[in-house]
Amino acid sequence: MSDRKPPSCLRQVLALGCTQTLAWASSTYLPAILAQPIARDLDISRSTVFGAFSVSLVVMALAGPAVGRTIDRNGGRSMLASSNLVLAAGLVLLGLASNVALLFAAWCVLGLGMAMGLYDAAFATLVRLHAHAAREPITGITLIAGFASTVGWPLTAYVAEHFGWRASAFVWAAMHLCVALPLNLSCIPSFSLSTQRPDGAAPNTQPAPDTSSDPQCMRRHERRAFLLLALFAAFTSFVTSAMAAHLPGLLLAAGASGVTALTASTLLGPAQVAARVLEFMAARRYRFHPLLSARIATALHPIGGLAVGIFGGLPLAASGFALLHGAGNGMITIAKGTLPLAVFGPGGYGFRQGLLNALARGMQAIAPFVFGLVLDVYGVRLAIGVSAGLSLLALSALLALHKESDDSLSGKTAIVY
């Protein structure tokens, strides 16, 4: 298969990179900044606000398979454009929320929009457009969207500080309608408009078959691979969510000063992007299987945790932990998109991704509470042991999964164990 891509591939990557940045900044990254002012304004606890956010992750998990199946059948242009409307509606409802019921309703709407418009939907759209050649575009959009917190947190904080938290929600809603929606409609082709497949074949105007994505129809080795990938996604999602909520507090509990903990935590984003750039360059040059980079990425968090466990909150150990975790997490994001493509092929990719990530969303939802409880009650060493242990379980799942044979790269799903 040729590695040539349609002339519009770069345009698609830039557009999806921008819309993904906006989508993540206006959904997943909102509670970190707005939880306190929302709680104060509605006279509720911060935990209630985060509880509403956790409900959105459950909604996202439940809606994921149906969203993926729709993209498999019809492509992602309409789904991504619709996500901007749904996310905008959820943000407006959030900005109007005057009680707990409306707060939870807003996050339920946002959860549906997240299922329709975050990475899983974008990855499925790229696979539907480029089939096996989607690995590089997937990496490309994660490079851009890796700056979502860098862009989103300061902007949300600035608007909330000067105009109120409700204004922040309204501003993000307007950006979905005025920026993201036009980008998705103008830069993501529908299949009737496609003129060339990545392999030079005729346009792919027929829906990709998705019967193979139903676990009941999979052969034994396919079910085994599906289970291993689901465990990998679930364990790493817990670690990612726990660190996103507790990294500064974890380093403080390990003995780091406030300045050291904050400085180390700011290294997380740059480490993610740097690791993705290196992975992208290495993959283009050496053409290695994504399973290799996934295994390396999953091993980095336990190595960093070992350093903190031994040396505590010393500046070098704290910074090293943040860098290693950030680098690993950056590559894991790519692996969650590229591994199912490499193992199972492009057919039914979207639906399969929705199923694979259902358990992961649940783990993501409970991680901040569970990890925080362990950290508060049992201390930093056991908390690090939990996150490192789950990472090692994820690594074990990857070690049990072997790369597919050359037949799968030619369109046949054949996995060698």
Buried (B, 14 or more C-beta within 10 A) or exposed (E): BEEEBBEBBEBBBBBBBBBBBBBBBBBBBBBBBBBBBBBEBBEBEEBBBBBBBBBBBBBBBBBBBBBBBBBBBBBBBBBBBBBBBBBBBBBBBBBEBEEBEBBBBBBBBBBBBBBBBBBBBBBBBBBBBBBBBBBBBBBBBBBBBBBBBBBBBEBBBEBBEEEBBBEBBBBBBEBBBEBBBBBBBEBBBEBEEBEBBBBEEEEBEEBBEBEBBEEEEBEEBBEBBBBBBBBBBBBBBBBBBBBBBBBBBBBBBBBBEEEBBEBBBBBBBBBBBBBBBBBBEEBEEEEEBBBBBBBBBBBBBBBBBBBBBEBBBBBEBBBBBBBBBBBBBBBBBBBBBBBBBBBBBBBBBBBBBBBBBBBBBBBBBBBBBBBBEBBEEEEBBEBBBBBBBBBBBBBBBBEBBBBBEEEBBEEEBBBEE
